[in-house]
Amino acid sequence: MLSLGVSLYPEQETKQEIEEYLSLAKKYGFSKIFTSMFSVEGSVEEVLTYFKDLCDIAHRYDMEVYGDCNARFFMQVGASADDLSFFKKMGLDVLRLDLMFNDERDVKIVNNKEGLGVQLNASLVDSVKKIIELGGDKERIIGSYNFYPLRNTGADDEDIIATNKFFKEEGMKTQIFITSTRNGTHGPWPISDGLPTIEKDRDLPIGLQVRHNLALGSDELIIGNAFASEDELKEVSDTMKQIYVYGEDRPFYFPGIRDQIPIGDIERVPLRIKLAEGVSDIEKELLFKFTKHNVSEYIHTIIRSRWGRFDFRPIPIEARKCDKEYFENGDVLIINDKVGRYRGEVHIARKKIRNDGTMNYAGRIREEEMFLLDLLKYNMNFGFIE
C-alpha cells in the first residue's frame, strides 16, 4: 500500500504551525515526514535543537522522520560513517544521503549500528549498485528521488519507470515527491514553484499526481513543499479510498479463472471518465461498482477488461445507437448483447477502431488524464471514477 508523507522545514516554521499541520496530516492518513537538514544554518547545538524538537512532535503523532543530509553536513555536525549518534540523539528514524561518499563509508552508513534506516538518492543508480556490491544491506535501503524547485528541470515518466524497475528487482522501495499547487508554499530554498520529482506533476491536481505515481510503481509519496492545504490533504485521502477497494469472490468463478480475477483487497489505478448520454444503470454499475477491471495481455489496439463478462453474463446489456463511425483513443466501450459470449467486457480504445454495433459507447477518459493510459500494462488493475 502507498505510504504518504509531508515535508517540514523547522527553521522557517513555528512549533504551533508544525503541530497544526501534523494534526491535519495525521487525520488524512499521512505517516511520514521529510525534512532537509543541510539547508539549516547555525551551531551544532542549534541544528540539533531544531530537529530534535521536530522529531519529538512527529513521534507524538506516530510519524517517522526522514532527514536529508550530505557529506558537508556530516563534517558540520561532527558525524562520521562509524558514528551516527548525532542523528540518533536528534530522534531521526531514517537518514537520507543526498550525495553519497562513493566509497566504503556509504556501506558503513547503510549497515549502521544505531539502527537507522537509510535513504539513498534514487537518481544515482550506479552509486546504489556499488553500495550493494560492497555489502550494503538492501533491507535497510530506500531509494529516494530528488525534488526539483526549478521549473522544467524535473524527471519524466521513463526516468522513473527505469529506476523503479531496478529498485523493485532488488527488493527495495522507492520514495518520490509530489507537490502542493497552493500559492505561497515553501521548501528549503527561497523559491515557490512546486516541489515535485516529475516535471509533469508540477501543475496537476494533487489527487491525479497520486494516481500518476501509483501507475509508475512508486511506494512512498511525500508532498515536497509546505504547507499543503487541508483540501489537498483531503483530496489525497479521498484518492487513496478510490485506489484501494475490495473485489468480492463469486461461487461461479471456476478453478484457473479464480486465480486470474482480482479478488480481495485490490490496488488499482482509477481513471476519471466523462460519461456519454444515455448510459444505462447496468452499464454504470459495470463501470463504477465492478472492481475487477484488469488489463489483458495485449494493449496495442484496446485496453481490455475481461472479467465483467462473468459477473454480468446473465444480465442484458441492450445495444445503444451511437453516431460515431469510428471510436478513438480514450473512448470507453462496453460489449453489448450482440456478442453474448463477451457481454460485459469493458474496453478502452487505444487506436481508431470501427463502430460495428457490438459495443456501447460509455464515455471518454478525461483529456487531462489520457497520459495514464500509456502507463497501464498487463495485469494491472484499474477502475473508473467521475
N, C-alpha and C positions, 0 to 999 in steps of 0.2 A: 504494500500500500504506500502511496506517496506520503512522504513526510513534509511538513510545512514549517517555515521559519520566517522570522522578521529580522531586520537589521537595526542596530542601535549604535550611536556614536556618542558616548557619555561626556566627552569633552565639550559637546555642543548642546547637551540636553540636561534639564534639571531632573532630580530624582523623582519629583512629582510627575513630570511628563513621562518618564520611563515607567513608573508604576501604572499610570493610566493606560499607556499603550499596551503593556504586557497583560493587563487585566482584560482589555478588549481582545487581544490576540489569543489568549487562553480560551476565552469564551467561544471563539470561532475555530478552535481546533489546531492552533499553532503550538509547536512544542520545541522549537529550536531558535537560537539567537546567533546571528553573525555580528562580529564587531571587528574593526580594524585597529590594531594596537600601534602599528608603526607610524600612524599619522598623528599621534599624540605627542606634544612637546611637554617637557617638564623633567623634574628629577626622577630618579628611580623610585623613590617613595611616593611621589605624586602619581606616577604612572600606576604603581601597584594599587594605590588607594582608589584611583579612577575605576579600575577594572575589578577590584575586589568588591567594591560597592555594587557594581553592575551584576556580578556573579551571584552575590548574596540575594539581590532582588529576584534575579532569574530563577534561582533554585527554590525560592518561596513559591514560585508559580510552576514548579516541577519542569522547568525548561533547561535544556542543555545549552551551553555557551561554546561557540566556536570562535577562537581568537586568531586573527590573521597577523603574521609577522614575517620578517625576513632576516637575513644574516646580520644586517646592520643593527636591527633591534636586539638580537642576541648580545651583541657587543655592548649596546647601550645599557642593558639591564644586568650585565654580568652573567648571563646564562651560557651554557655550553651543551654540546651534544651529550656529554656524560652527566650533566646535572640540569634537569628541568624543574628543579624545586621552586624556582621563582614562579613558574606558571601554575604549579600545584598550589602554592601559597595564595595565589590570586583566586583560585577556585575554578580555573578553566577546566572544561571537560574534554575539549578537542583542540589541538594546536594545528593551525593551518600554515604551511610553508608556501609563501607566495613565490619565492625563488629558493630553490634547493642549493645546498653547498656543492653538490655534484662530486662528492667523494664519500668515504666511509662514514662520515658524520651523519649523513642522511639515514643510513641504516641504523645507527645508534639511536637517533631520534625516533624512528618508527618503532624500534624494539625497546623503547624507554622503560626503565624500572619504575617510574612513577605511575604507570598505568594510564597515561593519557592516550586518547585516540589521536590519530594524525591524518590531516588532510594534505594531499599533495596536489600541486597545480595540474589540473587535468589537461591543460593546454600543452604541457611539456611531457608528452607520452614517452619519448626516448629516455628522459631522466627517470621517469617512474619505472620503466623496464629495467634500467640499470640498477635501481634500488632493490628491485625484486631479485634480480640475478645475483646480487651481492648478499642476499639473505634477509631482506626486509620482510616482515611478517604481513602477508596480504590480508589477513583477517583484521589487522589494525589500521588498514589504509582505506580512506575515502578519496575519490577523485573529485576535486573542487574546481569548477570553472572560474575564470575571471569575470568581473562585470566591466562594462565599458561606458564611462560617463560621457565620452566624446562621441557625438552623433557620427554615424557612418563608419564606425570602427569595430562594430560587433561581429560575432560569428554568423555563419549561415547554417542551414539545416544539414548540409553534407558534412561540415566540420564536426557537428555534434553526433551525427549518426556513426561516423567512423570511430570517434573517440569512445562513445558509449559502448560500441561493439567490443572494443579492446577491454574495457573495464569489466563488462559482463562476462566475457570469456575467461577472464582471470578471477571471477567470483567477487569482484569489488563493486561497491556502489558509487554513484556519481551525484554530486550536488550542483545545481545550476541556479542562476539568478533570473528572477522575473522582476518587473518594476511597477511601482505605483505610477499612474499618469496624473496624479494630483499636482496642481501648481504649488510651488514653494517647498517641495521636498528637498532633503539634503542627503549627501553621502559624506565620505571623509574629506572630499576636496570641494573647493568653492565653485561648484558648477551644478546646475539643476536642470538636467535634460533627460532624466530617467537613468536607471542603473540596471539594464538587462545584460545578459550574456549574448543573446541572439538579437541582431540588429532589427529583424522583422518585428520583434516583440515590443520595441520601444514605444509605439503608439497604439498598440492593440488593447482592447478591454482586458482587464486582468484575468477574468474567467477564461477567455479564449487563450491567453498565454498559458494558463494551467493545462488546458486540453492540448495545446501545441506541444508542450514539453513532455506530457504524458505519451503522446504519439511518437515522440523521438526516443523514448525509453529512459528518461532520467528518473532518479529515485527520490531525490530531495529537492524541494523548491524553496528558495529564500527570496523574499521581497528585498531588493538591494538597497532601496532608499527609505528614509524615514521622514515623516510618518505617513503610512498609507491611511486612507480614510476608513471609517467604520463601514461605509458602503462597500468599499473594495474588499475588506476582510470578510464581510458577509457574502459577497459575490464569490470569493474563493471557496468559502464553506458550502455555499449552495452548489457550486460546480462539483465539489467532491461528492455530494449526495447524488448527483447525476452520473458520476463516474462509477461509483460502487453500488451495485444493485444485486438482487438475488434472482437466480434463474430456477424456477421450480422444475422438479423432475415430473415425468409423466409415465403412467403404467404401460403405455403403448410404445415407449422407446425400446426397441429390441437391442439385444447384445450387438456390439460393434458400433451401432449408431449412438448408443448411450455414451460411449467413450469419446465421441466427437462433438456432441452437442454441449454447449456451455451450460453447466448445471451448478447450482450452489452459489457461493459468493463470487461475483464476476467483476472484473475490471474492464471497462470499455471506454472507447473514445466517443463522446456524444457529439453529434453533428446537428447544427441548427438548420431547420428546414422551413421554407416558405410554402405553406400548403396551397395546393390548387383548389379551385372552387369545385364543390360537388363531391368531395371525398366522403365516403360513407363512414358510418360509425365503426363498422367491422374493419375497414382499412385503417382508421385512426388507431383502433386497438392494436392492430398488427404493427403499426409504426411505433407507437409510444408506450404501450404496455407490454409488448412482447420483448423480452430482454435478451434473447438468444441470437441476435444478429451477429454473424461471424463470417469473416472474409474467406471465400473459397479459393481454390488453388490458382486460378488464372484470372488476372485482373486487367488484361490489356484492353478489352472492349467494355466489360462491365465489372463492377464490384458486386458479387453475387452473395446474398444471404439465403441459404437453402432451407433453414430449419423451420421456417414458418409453414412450410407445406405439410409438415407432420401435425402441428398443432391445429392448423386451420383447414386441413384437407376436407373434413365433413361440412364445412361452412361455405355456403355460396358466396362468391365474390363476383357480382354481376359486372359484365363488361360495360365500361362507360365510354361514350364517344369523346374523342379528342381530335381537334382540328390540325394538330401538328402532323406533318408528313414524316418528319424525322424527329427523333429525340436527340438531345445534345448533351455534352459533358456536364454532369451535375444534376441532370434530371433524375428524379426518384420514381421508380416504376414498380407496380405490383402485378404479378401474373394473375389473370382472371380465369373465369370458368371455361374459357375456350381451350385451355390446356389443363384439363382436370388433374393430371398426374402431378403437375408442378404448381397448382393453385396455391397462392400464399407466399411464394418466393418473392423477396424484395431485391430489386436490382438498382444500382446507381450507374447510369451511363457514364462511360469514360471517353467514348468516341461517338460520332454521329451514327445512329442506327435507325433503320426504317420502322415506322409505326405500322405493324401488321395487324393490329386489333387485339392481340393476345395480352397486352399489358396496359393497365390503367395508369394514367399519368397522375401521380400523387403530389407532385410539387418539385421544388428545386432546392438544393443546398444553397444557403445564402452566399452571395458573391464573396463577401469578406472572409468566408471560411472554406472556400474551394481548395485552398492550398493543403488543407488537412487530408483531402482525398489522395494526394500524392504520397502521403506517409502511411496509408493503410496497406498492410502486407498480409500474406496468407496467414490464416488462423488468428488474426487479431479480432477482438470483439469491438463492436460499435453500436451506437443507438441513435435515436432521433429525439430532438427537443425543439420546442417552438421558440 
